Amino acid sequence: MTSFIAGLPKVELHVHHVGSASPRIVAELAARHEGRSPVPADPAALADYFAFRDFAHFIEVYLSVVDLIRDDEDVRTLTYEVARELARQQVRYAELTVTPYSSVKRGIAAKAFCEAIEDARRGARRDFGIELRWCFDIPGEAGLPAAEETLRVALEERPDGLISFGLGGPEVGVPRPQFKPYFDQARAAGLHSAPHAGETTGPETIWSAVRDLDAERIGHGISAAQDPELMAYLAEHGIPLEISPTSNVRTRAVASIEEHPLAVLVGAGVQVSINSDDPPMFGTTIEEEYAVAARLLDLDDAGVAELARGAVRQSFLDPAGKEALIAEIDAYQNRA
Ligand SMILES: O=c1[nH]cnc2c1ncn2[C@@H]1O[C@H](CO)[C@@H](O)[C@H]1O
């Protein structure tokens, strides 16, 4: 199964930009800012630094890594290296969650930021054969000013790879309805709606994401498992959940892998994709997440291939791109 997963052509629908920086890259950036950052400059020390007490602690640590990214060259290198690591694991297409607000606030001009990620996108296609798209997310903890700025960068810069609009960060104390006008404008401009909801709060946040933000896909959404009516709604309306099992354990949203609700959601007919979220921070990879999902769902190789096909169908890729990827998965599964 491990080698089947390793060779399987895959897509990633929920993976954060800065959260994907490898320990080597994080340590290199930390060394440049030594004495001015809590992030250790030794890759070996990062594993301890990435042990999270709870979700709030995770966000605190995440933002300390964001703080290491100071100029557009950092953004270019980070993005290109993230793509290299995804492609190495046979990820053919990834929708990367990018938070322009965090970089603009730290002094990187929006235009330079967007040029850097677009350079990396073209370079990654040329050098690694991977297609990247962007989900620009509002960091929820920064509230409406962040929503305003994220929408402005999305609409004014409109990088070619931009495909969706998101909302991340903490959910407690960050009600979703306040973001409705921003999602409405993003949707009107042709962007897909893919907010986080129900990662650290209950099903009511997912209902709100669906009703107020017109969500077409939900980041995490695991608390839907507590609400049969919501699961039926998500199944009926074809609103998939982007699931990252290890992330939920590492941020302590779920007490243990055995208690992860993935099987409950799938049993209720909800569409799911399997994703890595912030792989080095959670000590995981997309390959490992597929292995965990196979265990939780008791899947054989054919079942795992079907998970990968489901993620392609749920992606915001164009129909021809989806068809090509599904054909590639079929060919891999049926290889001699
Ligand atoms: O699992 C996650 N849930 C919510 N936000 C996350 C997660 N991983 C990374 N971020 C990132 O946290 C920042 C602060 O809001 C945002 O940049 C968001 O993309």
The ligand as a MOL file (V3000), in Angstrom:
LIG
                    3D

  0  0  0     0  0            999 V3000
M  V30 BEGIN CTAB
M  V30 COUNTS 19 21 0 0 0
M  V30 BEGIN ATOM
M  V30 1 O -5.2770 24.2480 10.0620 0
M  V30 2 C -5.3830 25.4880 9.9100 0
M  V30 3 N -6.5230 26.1240 10.2410 0
M  V30 4 C -6.6880 27.4590 10.1160 0
M  V30 5 N -5.7270 28.2740 9.6360 0
M  V30 6 C -4.5410 27.7110 9.2900 0
M  V30 7 C -4.3340 26.3300 9.4010 0
M  V30 8 N -3.0740 26.0720 8.9800 0
M  V30 9 C -2.5460 27.2310 8.6190 0
M  V30 10 N -3.4210 28.2460 8.7880 0
M  V30 11 C -3.1060 29.6430 8.4940 0
M  V30 12 O -3.1170 30.3500 9.7120 0
M  V30 13 C -2.9650 31.7200 9.4020 0
M  V30 14 C -3.5690 32.5590 10.4600 0
M  V30 15 O -4.9180 32.7480 10.2800 0
M  V30 16 C -3.5620 31.8900 8.0050 0
M  V30 17 O -2.5170 32.3180 7.1620 0
M  V30 18 C -4.0180 30.4670 7.6360 0
M  V30 19 O -3.8450 30.2280 6.2590 0
M  V30 END ATOM
M  V30 BEGIN BOND
M  V30 1 2 1 2
M  V30 2 1 2 3
M  V30 3 1 2 7
M  V30 4 1 3 4
M  V30 5 2 4 5
M  V30 6 1 5 6
M  V30 7 2 6 7
M  V30 8 1 6 10
M  V30 9 1 7 8
M  V30 10 2 8 9
M  V30 11 1 9 10
M  V30 12 1 10 11
M  V30 13 1 11 12
M  V30 14 1 11 18
M  V30 15 1 12 13
M  V30 16 1 13 14
M  V30 17 1 13 16
M  V30 18 1 14 15
M  V30 19 1 16 17
M  V30 20 1 16 18
M  V30 21 1 18 19
M  V30 END BOND
M  V30 END CTAB
M  END
